[in-house]
Structure formats: structure tokens, C-alpha cells
Amino acid sequence: MRKKIVSVAIVLLFTCLVVYEGAKAPVSDDKELPNLETVLKEAKEDGYTVRKSTRYDADDTAKDIHIVLYSEEQEVKSLSFDVMGNQTGYGLIKRDSGGRIILDIGYNRDNQVSRKRTYEYVGNNVITEHSYHYDYRGYYDDSGEYHTKCWGIYHEIYSYEYDEQGRKSFMWTGIGEDTTADVDPGFYTSYFFYDEEGRIIREEFGEFGEAYIAYVYDGPLLLKEEVYWVADGANYCASVTEYEYDEEGRMLKWAEYEEDYYSGGAEYEYDEKGRMLKYTQFRGNHKPLQYWTYEYFD
């Protein structure tokens, strides 16, 4: 949908993980993960607001469940479950005294850290992010006992700069030295440009603008994103994403086109309080790929 130039490259890099015997990752001290029923009960007792989402495939078969706990409208914890209610992982968010997120960490079903992201600030602006992914895989030993092991670590660094108005003007993305994955140690750069109303209208990738995204608005609402490749002095449109909103400014749908052909999209449904009720993703043939339903517990 968005940021295809950088995000696709990052995904490809992470899928190139290979086996490294020395990869290490932190492990939680907790031993057992509570099931869905217990989590919902304890969340109610502790006064959390809860959002529950269930993912279904195109055949209406439930695939998994996700829970997010909020305190004073701030997310504090997320938990994942299979359709039987068994917990498969969880995430925690830590904030500083000013409410800024400084740590976002996730654990798998074995209480092993599977991802971690840290944030550094100047004022309210993030200047550096460190993102870690730990590639855990299962295996059986000679006696037939099942184990999990971290086979590789992928560490990515994001560095940001801002203009005099506090708007993001530059982003540098690089690979950390402690990465144990077999990946290209290169880096990526992005430059951001704004109109007189402070809306981002262009994002350029690469030192010489080898690719860019153009943004089109109707007032404050983003109507269209156009992704272009630049080669031999010419601009080639790779994709266009269009957005639609309701009278309240809530997104109703988006659709992506590649060379004028529909390549996928999504639709949103809301309740009377403006909360998400259903989110549906579509394939390039306009048929549903998967969808999520949402429930809320105050």
C-alpha cells in the first residue's frame, strides 16, 4: 500500500536470514502465559479498556485473536491467541514520565523476545529508533524433544532530522553491526517535502531521488498516493493508491492500482462511537482476502 520502495527491500532482507550458532536473544522470566478467558477477566478487574480483534480468512474461518489493553486511552499491552484461546505471544509498551514511548517489546509463546524497538528523543521528536527481530525456529533433538532457538538477529537503525517547524525532513535507515543475518549492509535515505499548509506532498528515496511518492489532498484528507520510479530523466508511475472517507473524515476504503489495474485494497466499518467494527482486505480480483472483526470492553 505505502512506502513500497523501502518496506519491500526491508522484508526481502529479513527473509534472507541464515543459521548462526552464536545468535543470542533475551528471555522473559515468566513461565506460563494465561489463556484468553483469564486475560479478559483480569483486564476487567484491573480497570483496563480492552479491544478484541478476530481475524478470519475469505471462507469465514477464524484464524487468530488479538487483544489490546488500554489505560487512560494509552496502549499498555497487546496479546495474541489461537482460536482455542491459547496465548501465542504478547507485547509490552514502556513510556517515560512525559508519556513518550521508549520501548516496544514482543515475546513469543515461549516467553522469548521476538522483537524489540527502542526510541530516543529530542523534545517530542524521535531522533533514533533501533528495531530488532529475533528469528526463533523449532527443532527436535536426538531424543525427540522439541526446542526453540534463535537462529539469527536482524537489527535496523532509523535516524531522523527535522526542519525549523518540527516536521520530519530526513530519514536514514541502516543495518546494525550486531546483525547476524546474511543481508546487504547498505542503507536507505528518504527526504520529506511539505506545502504551505504543512501537509507532506512528496517523499523522495535515495540521494538523487531515484524514486518518490507524491501526495494529493482534499483539505486535511489524503486522497491519493502516487509512487514513481525515476530513470533516464523520466518518471514512471509504479502504483497509485486512492482513499475514500465518510462525512466524519473516517477512512472508508482504499484501493491500489498498478499500471491502471486494480491490485488490492481494503474497506472499513465503524460503530456509532466511531470505533472500528470490521476491516476487510481485498485481492486484485476484488474478492476478500481476509478480514478482522472488533469488540470493545470498557
Salt bridges, closest charged atoms under 4 A:
GLU21 OE1 - LYS149 NZ 2.61
ASP64 OD2 - ARG55 NH2 2.56
ASP96 OD2 - ARG100 NE 2.66
ASP104 OD1 - ARG115 NH1 2.95
GLU129 OE1 - ARG117 NH1 2.51
ASP135 OD2 - ARG137 NH2 2.74
ASP141 OD2 - HIS147 NE2 2.80
ASP163 OD2 - ARG167 NE 2.80
ASP178 OD1 - HIS155 ND1 2.60
ASP195 OD2 - ARG199 NE 2.76
GLU197 OE2 - ARG199 NH2 3.85
GLU203 OE1 - LYS3 NZ 3.72
GLU204 OE2 - ARG202 NE 2.76
GLU225 OE2 - ARG2 NH1 3.93
ASP246 OD2 - ARG250 NE 2.74
GLU256 OE2 - LYS4 NZ 3.52
GLU258 OE2 - LYS4 NZ 2.88
GLU267 OE2 - LYS253 NZ 3.90
ASP271 OD2 - ARG275 NE 2.88
GLU295 OE2 - LYS52 NZ 3.68
